[in-house]
């Protein structure tokens, strides 16, 4: 673990600001997702409406992600993140105002979700880009362990807290607390003062601004020309397409229609995935490095496919939690192994753009996943989970029989 006592007081304080800021922001994001989904489903009783709202957030988030990553290298990174977080908190307060006035509007929710998604495209890359600017290279792996552990904990605490808060104090108070958490996290990030970059030929400060699009294009070409990285990114995109909508929209409908649960049940099931992922991270820390990315992703796709199909037939909250936690374990293991492998295969000067590409692969198909899930819910809840599971199994088969990728140099 990272020994903060070995760092001077200012670096330790800076790291703690970053750790606290990321934890609060990621927790707020989890609460927002659960509360938003639950609100739309309760007001409209329509999986299609919930899918439309989540799609409205996912489209700009995906489209602007590469731009957000590039801008976080061009402008003061802490200010980019803090400003995006503060505006996102104001967007959440728009939902609060709507609820206080008792004037729910699906069109208004779509507009707020779109604004929130746009801001996320700038917020997340900036937050993730701060760590290498604070921590010495020989401490970076330990610091990453702290940060990834924080992310997995928020995956557990955030959904559970959202469900409990909605059940205890209602949606209006929950969204208000959500906005305050995001503001506090943004303040912590603003207090982070990263090291000033050196002035060199490769420094972002010395690169003309008109080269921004060219730099993004260079990153895309770099990933596409390396078959191992290209196939890995495509598999990540396929896995997220098949799992995101069913896990969020499908599970919410499962709780309401079949399990006869409430918001607390929904939050608990979402937290089960986070518990599994946290356990997966711990397991991954005991494993050796992987030789290629395709094989573990193929195994993950197969396991997720079976888990999704099983969700289509469960009638017990406990069994649903076990299935979701099992999928989380697989996701946690492969997530750590895949990130390590991609970092090892990527040239140093391309690391920032590669991280943006990984995030893009993880969110690019979000709107289609959410829209397809909402449409399938109108037909059959079981059909949604079975169809998603079949997509995963086909993805696993395609990856398993495909040619082995060569190791990049």
C-alpha positions as CSV (number, residue, x, y, z in Angstrom):
1,X,0.0,0.0,0.0
2,X,1.1,3.6,-0.5
3,X,2.9,4.9,2.6
4,X,1.9,8.5,2.8
5,X,4.3,9.1,5.7
6,X,7.2,8.7,3.3
7,X,6.0,11.6,1.3
8,X,6.5,15.2,2.3
9,X,3.5,16.9,3.9
10,X,2.4,18.8,0.8
11,X,2.5,15.8,-1.6
12,X,0.6,13.7,0.9
13,X,-2.0,16.4,1.3
14,X,-2.3,16.8,-2.5
15,X,-2.8,13.0,-3.0
16,X,-5.4,12.9,-0.2
17,X,-7.3,15.8,-2.0
18,X,-7.3,13.8,-5.2
19,X,-8.3,10.5,-3.5
20,X,-11.1,12.2,-1.6
21,X,-12.2,14.1,-4.7
22,X,-12.3,11.1,-6.9
23,X,-14.1,9.0,-4.2
24,X,-16.8,11.7,-3.8
25,X,-17.3,12.3,-7.5
26,X,-17.5,8.6,-8.4
27,X,-19.9,8.0,-5.5
28,X,-22.1,10.9,-6.7
29,X,-22.1,9.4,-10.2
30,X,-23.3,6.1,-8.9
31,X,-26.1,7.7,-6.9
32,X,-27.1,9.8,-9.9
33,X,-27.4,6.7,-12.1
34,X,-29.6,4.8,-9.6
35,X,-31.8,7.8,-8.6
36,X,-32.2,9.0,-12.2
37,X,-33.2,5.5,-13.4
38,X,-35.6,5.0,-10.5
39,X,-37.2,8.4,-10.9
40,X,-38.0,8.0,-14.7
41,X,-39.3,4.4,-14.2
42,X,-41.6,5.5,-11.3
43,X,-42.9,8.5,-13.2
44,X,-43.4,6.9,-16.6
45,X,-43.6,3.1,-15.9
46,X,-41.7,2.7,-19.2
47,X,-38.5,1.0,-19.8
48,X,-38.3,2.8,-23.2
49,X,-38.4,6.2,-21.4
50,X,-35.7,5.2,-18.9
51,X,-33.6,4.0,-21.8
52,X,-34.1,7.3,-23.7
53,X,-33.0,9.4,-20.7
54,X,-29.9,7.3,-20.2
55,X,-29.2,7.3,-23.9
56,X,-29.4,11.1,-23.9
57,X,-26.5,11.2,-21.3
58,X,-24.5,8.5,-23.0
59,X,-24.4,10.0,-26.5
60,X,-22.6,13.2,-25.7
61,X,-20.4,11.4,-23.1
62,X,-19.2,9.1,-25.8
63,X,-18.9,11.7,-28.6
64,X,-16.9,14.1,-26.4
65,X,-14.7,11.7,-24.5
66,X,-11.7,12.0,-26.7
67,X,-12.0,15.7,-26.8
68,X,-12.3,15.8,-23.0
69,X,-9.1,13.7,-22.6
70,X,-7.2,16.0,-25.0
71,X,-8.4,19.2,-23.3
72,X,-7.3,17.9,-19.9
73,X,-3.8,17.9,-21.3
74,X,-4.1,21.4,-22.8
75,X,-5.7,23.3,-19.8
76,X,-5.0,23.2,-16.1
77,X,-6.3,19.7,-15.4
78,X,-7.7,20.3,-11.9
79,X,-9.7,23.3,-13.1
80,X,-11.2,21.4,-16.0
81,X,-12.4,18.7,-13.6
82,X,-13.6,21.1,-10.9
83,X,-15.5,23.3,-13.3
84,X,-17.2,20.3,-15.0
85,X,-18.1,18.8,-11.6
86,X,-19.6,22.1,-10.4
87,X,-21.7,22.6,-13.5
88,X,-22.9,18.9,-13.2
89,X,-24.0,19.6,-9.7
90,X,-26.1,22.5,-10.9
91,X,-27.6,20.2,-13.5
92,X,-28.7,17.9,-10.7
93,X,-30.3,20.8,-8.9
94,X,-32.4,21.3,-12.0
95,X,-33.9,17.9,-11.2
96,X,-34.5,19.0,-7.6
97,X,-36.3,22.1,-8.8
98,X,-38.5,20.0,-11.1
99,X,-39.4,17.7,-8.2
100,X,-40.1,20.6,-5.8
101,X,-42.4,22.2,-8.4
102,X,-44.1,18.8,-9.0
103,X,-43.6,19.3,-12.7
104,X,-41.9,16.1,-14.0
105,X,-41.1,16.4,-17.6
106,X,-39.5,13.6,-19.7
107,X,-38.2,16.1,-22.2
108,X,-36.6,18.1,-19.3
109,X,-35.0,15.0,-17.9
110,X,-33.6,14.2,-21.3
111,X,-32.1,17.7,-21.6
112,X,-30.6,17.5,-18.1
113,X,-29.2,14.0,-18.7
114,X,-27.6,15.2,-22.0
115,X,-25.9,18.1,-20.2
116,X,-24.7,15.8,-17.4
117,X,-23.3,13.3,-19.9
118,X,-21.4,16.1,-21.8
119,X,-19.8,17.3,-18.6
120,X,-18.8,13.7,-17.7
121,X,-16.7,13.6,-20.9
122,X,-14.5,16.3,-19.5
123,X,-14.7,15.4,-15.8
124,X,-13.5,11.8,-15.8
125,X,-10.5,12.1,-18.1
126,X,-9.3,15.1,-16.2
127,X,-9.6,13.4,-12.8
128,X,-7.8,10.3,-14.0
129,X,-5.0,12.4,-15.6
130,X,-4.1,14.1,-12.3
131,X,-2.4,11.1,-10.6
132,X,0.8,10.9,-12.7
133,X,1.2,14.6,-12.2
134,X,1.3,14.2,-8.4
135,X,3.0,10.9,-7.5
136,X,6.6,10.0,-8.2
137,X,7.1,7.3,-10.8
138,X,8.3,4.7,-8.2
139,X,5.1,5.2,-6.2
140,X,2.7,5.2,-9.1
141,X,1.6,1.6,-9.0
142,X,0.8,1.8,-5.2
143,X,-1.1,5.0,-5.8
144,X,-3.1,3.4,-8.6
145,X,-4.0,0.6,-6.1
146,X,-5.5,3.2,-3.8
147,X,-7.4,5.0,-6.6
148,X,-8.8,1.8,-8.1
149,X,-9.8,0.5,-4.7
150,X,-11.6,3.8,-4.2
151,X,-13.5,3.3,-7.5
152,X,-14.6,-0.2,-6.6
153,X,-15.7,0.9,-3.1
154,X,-17.9,3.6,-4.7
155,X,-19.4,1.0,-6.9
156,X,-20.6,-0.7,-3.8
157,X,-21.4,2.2,-1.5
158,X,-22.9,4.5,-4.2
159,X,-25.8,2.3,-5.4
160,X,-26.6,1.0,-1.9
161,X,-26.6,4.6,-0.5
162,X,-28.9,5.7,-3.3
163,X,-31.4,3.0,-2.6
164,X,-31.3,3.6,1.2
165,X,-31.6,7.4,0.7
166,X,-34.5,7.1,-1.7
167,X,-36.3,4.8,0.7
168,X,-35.6,6.9,3.7
169,X,-35.9,10.6,2.6
170,X,-37.3,10.4,-0.9
171,X,-36.0,11.4,-4.3
172,X,-35.9,15.1,-3.8
173,X,-33.6,14.9,-0.8
174,X,-31.5,12.2,-2.5
175,X,-30.8,14.4,-5.5
176,X,-29.9,17.3,-3.3
177,X,-27.4,15.3,-1.3
178,X,-26.1,14.0,-4.7
179,X,-25.4,17.5,-5.8
180,X,-23.7,18.4,-2.6
181,X,-21.4,15.3,-2.8
182,X,-20.4,16.3,-6.3
183,X,-19.7,19.9,-5.3
184,X,-17.6,18.7,-2.4
185,X,-15.6,16.4,-4.6
186,X,-15.1,19.1,-7.2
187,X,-13.7,21.4,-4.4
188,X,-11.2,18.7,-3.4
189,X,-10.1,18.3,-7.0
190,X,-9.7,22.1,-7.3
191,X,-7.4,22.1,-4.3
192,X,-5.1,19.7,-6.1
193,X,-2.1,21.5,-7.5
194,X,-0.3,19.2,-10.0
195,X,3.4,19.6,-10.8
196,X,4.0,22.1,-13.6
197,X,5.1,20.2,-16.8
198,X,8.5,20.9,-18.2
199,X,8.9,23.0,-21.3
200,X,10.0,20.6,-24.0
201,X,9.3,19.9,-27.7
202,X,6.7,17.4,-26.6
203,X,5.1,19.6,-24.0
204,X,1.4,20.4,-24.5
205,X,2.2,24.1,-23.8
206,X,4.6,24.2,-26.7
207,X,2.2,22.5,-29.1
208,X,0.0,24.8,-31.3
209,X,-3.6,24.5,-30.4
210,X,-4.6,23.7,-34.0
211,X,-2.8,20.4,-33.6
212,X,-5.4,19.1,-31.1
213,X,-7.4,17.3,-33.8
214,X,-4.2,15.9,-35.3
215,X,-3.2,14.5,-31.9
216,X,-6.5,12.8,-31.5
217,X,-6.1,11.3,-34.9
218,X,-2.6,10.1,-34.1
219,X,-4.0,8.2,-31.1
220,X,-6.7,6.6,-33.2
221,X,-4.2,5.5,-35.8
222,X,-1.8,4.2,-33.2
223,X,-4.5,1.9,-31.7
224,X,-6.0,0.8,-35.0
225,X,-2.6,-0.2,-36.5
226,X,-1.8,-2.6,-33.6
227,X,-4.1,-5.6,-34.0
228,X,-3.8,-6.7,-30.4
229,X,-4.9,-3.3,-29.0
230,X,-7.5,-2.9,-31.7
231,X,-9.2,-6.3,-30.9
232,X,-9.0,-5.6,-27.2
233,X,-10.8,-2.3,-27.6
234,X,-13.5,-3.9,-29.8
235,X,-14.0,-6.7,-27.2
236,X,-14.3,-4.1,-24.4
237,X,-16.9,-2.2,-26.5
238,X,-18.9,-5.4,-27.2
239,X,-18.9,-6.5,-23.5
240,X,-20.1,-3.1,-22.4
241,X,-22.8,-3.0,-25.1
242,X,-24.3,-6.3,-23.9
243,X,-24.1,-5.7,-20.1
244,X,-24.8,-2.0,-19.4
245,X,-28.5,-1.7,-20.4
246,X,-29.6,-5.0,-18.9
247,X,-27.7,-4.4,-15.6
248,X,-29.2,-1.0,-15.1
249,X,-32.6,-0.8,-16.8
250,X,-33.3,-4.6,-16.9
251,X,-32.5,-5.1,-13.2
252,X,-34.6,-2.1,-12.2
253,X,-37.6,-3.7,-14.0
254,X,-36.7,-7.1,-12.6
255,X,-37.0,-5.6,-9.1
256,X,-40.3,-3.9,-9.8
257,X,-42.1,-6.6,-11.7
258,X,-40.7,-9.9,-10.6
259,X,-39.0,-9.5,-7.2
260,X,-41.6,-7.1,-5.8
261,X,-38.8,-4.9,-4.4
262,X,-38.2,-1.2,-3.9
263,X,-35.5,1.3,-4.5
264,X,-33.4,-0.2,-1.7
265,X,-33.6,-3.6,-3.4
266,X,-32.5,-2.0,-6.7
267,X,-29.6,-0.2,-5.1
268,X,-28.5,-3.4,-3.3
269,X,-28.4,-5.4,-6.5
270,X,-26.4,-2.7,-8.2
271,X,-24.0,-2.7,-5.2
272,X,-23.7,-6.5,-5.6
273,X,-21.9,-6.0,-8.8
274,X,-19.5,-3.6,-7.1
275,X,-18.8,-6.1,-4.3
276,X,-18.0,-8.7,-6.9
277,X,-15.8,-6.3,-8.8
278,X,-13.9,-5.4,-5.6
279,X,-13.3,-9.1,-4.9
280,X,-12.2,-9.5,-8.5
281,X,-9.6,-6.7,-8.1
282,X,-8.2,-8.5,-5.0
283,X,-8.0,-11.8,-6.9
284,X,-6.4,-10.1,-9.9
285,X,-3.6,-8.7,-7.6
286,X,-2.6,-12.3,-6.9
287,X,-2.4,-13.3,-10.6
288,X,0.5,-13.2,-13.0
289,X,0.6,-10.7,-15.9
290,X,-1.3,-11.9,-19.0
291,X,0.4,-12.6,-22.3
292,X,-2.4,-11.3,-24.4
293,X,-5.7,-9.5,-23.9
294,X,-8.0,-11.5,-26.1
295,X,-8.1,-14.7,-24.1
296,X,-9.2,-13.3,-20.7
297,X,-11.8,-11.0,-22.4
298,X,-13.2,-14.1,-24.3
299,X,-13.5,-15.9,-21.0
300,X,-15.2,-12.9,-19.4
301,X,-17.7,-12.6,-22.2
302,X,-18.7,-16.2,-21.8
303,X,-19.1,-15.9,-18.1
304,X,-21.1,-12.7,-18.4
305,X,-23.3,-14.4,-21.0
306,X,-24.2,-17.2,-18.7
307,X,-24.9,-14.7,-15.9
308,X,-27.2,-12.6,-18.0
309,X,-29.2,-15.6,-19.2
310,X,-29.6,-16.7,-15.6
311,X,-31.0,-13.3,-14.6
312,X,-33.8,-13.9,-17.0
313,X,-35.2,-16.8,-15.0
314,X,-34.5,-15.8,-11.3
315,X,-37.4,-15.1,-9.0
316,X,-35.3,-14.5,-5.8
317,X,-33.5,-11.4,-4.8
318,X,-30.7,-13.6,-3.3
319,X,-30.2,-15.5,-6.5
320,X,-30.2,-12.3,-8.5
321,X,-27.5,-10.8,-6.2
322,X,-25.4,-14.0,-6.5
323,X,-25.6,-13.9,-10.3
324,X,-24.8,-10.1,-10.5
325,X,-21.9,-10.5,-8.0
326,X,-20.5,-13.3,-10.0
327,X,-20.4,-11.1,-13.1
328,X,-18.8,-8.4,-11.0
329,X,-16.0,-10.8,-10.0
330,X,-15.2,-11.5,-13.6
331,X,-15.3,-7.9,-14.6
332,X,-13.0,-6.9,-11.7
333,X,-10.4,-9.6,-12.6
334,X,-10.2,-8.8,-16.3
335,X,-10.4,-5.1,-15.7
336,X,-7.2,-5.0,-13.8
337,X,-5.4,-7.5,-16.1
338,X,-6.6,-5.6,-19.2
339,X,-5.5,-2.2,-17.9
340,X,-2.1,-3.5,-17.0
341,X,-1.6,-5.2,-20.3
342,X,-2.7,-2.2,-22.3
343,X,-0.4,0.1,-20.4
344,X,2.5,-2.3,-21.1
345,X,1.8,-2.4,-24.8
346,X,1.4,1.4,-25.2
347,X,4.2,3.8,-25.9
348,X,4.8,6.2,-23.1
349,X,3.9,9.3,-25.1
350,X,0.6,7.7,-26.1
351,X,-0.6,6.7,-22.6
352,X,-3.0,9.6,-22.1
353,X,-4.8,9.2,-25.5
354,X,-4.9,5.4,-25.0
355,X,-6.7,5.9,-21.6
356,X,-9.2,8.1,-23.4
357,X,-9.7,5.4,-26.0
358,X,-10.3,2.8,-23.4
359,X,-12.9,5.0,-21.7
360,X,-14.4,5.7,-25.2
361,X,-14.6,1.9,-25.9
362,X,-16.4,1.4,-22.6
363,X,-19.0,4.1,-23.2
364,X,-19.4,4.5,-27.0
365,X,-22.1,1.9,-27.3
366,X,-23.9,2.9,-24.1
367,X,-26.8,4.7,-25.9
368,X,-27.5,1.8,-28.1
369,X,-27.3,-0.6,-25.2
370,X,-29.8,1.5,-23.2
371,X,-32.1,2.0,-26.2
372,X,-32.1,-1.6,-27.1
373,X,-32.7,-2.6,-23.5
374,X,-35.6,-0.2,-23.2
375,X,-37.2,-1.5,-26.4
376,X,-36.8,-5.2,-25.4
377,X,-38.3,-4.5,-22.0
378,X,-41.5,-3.5,-23.8
379,X,-41.6,-7.0,-25.2
380,X,-40.2,-9.3,-22.5
381,X,-38.0,-9.0,-19.4
382,X,-36.7,-12.5,-19.8
383,X,-36.1,-11.9,-23.5
384,X,-33.9,-8.9,-22.7
385,X,-31.6,-10.9,-20.5
386,X,-31.5,-13.9,-22.8
387,X,-30.8,-11.8,-25.8
388,X,-28.0,-10.0,-24.0
389,X,-26.5,-13.3,-22.9
390,X,-26.6,-14.6,-26.4
391,X,-24.7,-11.6,-27.6
392,X,-22.0,-12.2,-25.0
393,X,-21.7,-15.9,-25.8
394,X,-21.4,-15.1,-29.5
395,X,-18.7,-12.5,-28.7
396,X,-16.8,-15.1,-26.6
397,X,-17.0,-17.6,-29.4
398,X,-15.8,-15.1,-32.0
399,X,-12.9,-14.1,-29.8
400,X,-11.9,-17.7,-29.0
401,X,-11.8,-18.9,-32.7
402,X,-10.2,-15.7,-34.0
403,X,-6.4,-15.5,-34.8
404,X,-4.0,-14.9,-31.9
405,X,-2.8,-11.3,-31.7
406,X,0.9,-10.5,-31.7
407,X,2.6,-8.8,-28.9
408,X,3.2,-5.1,-29.5
409,X,6.7,-3.7,-29.2
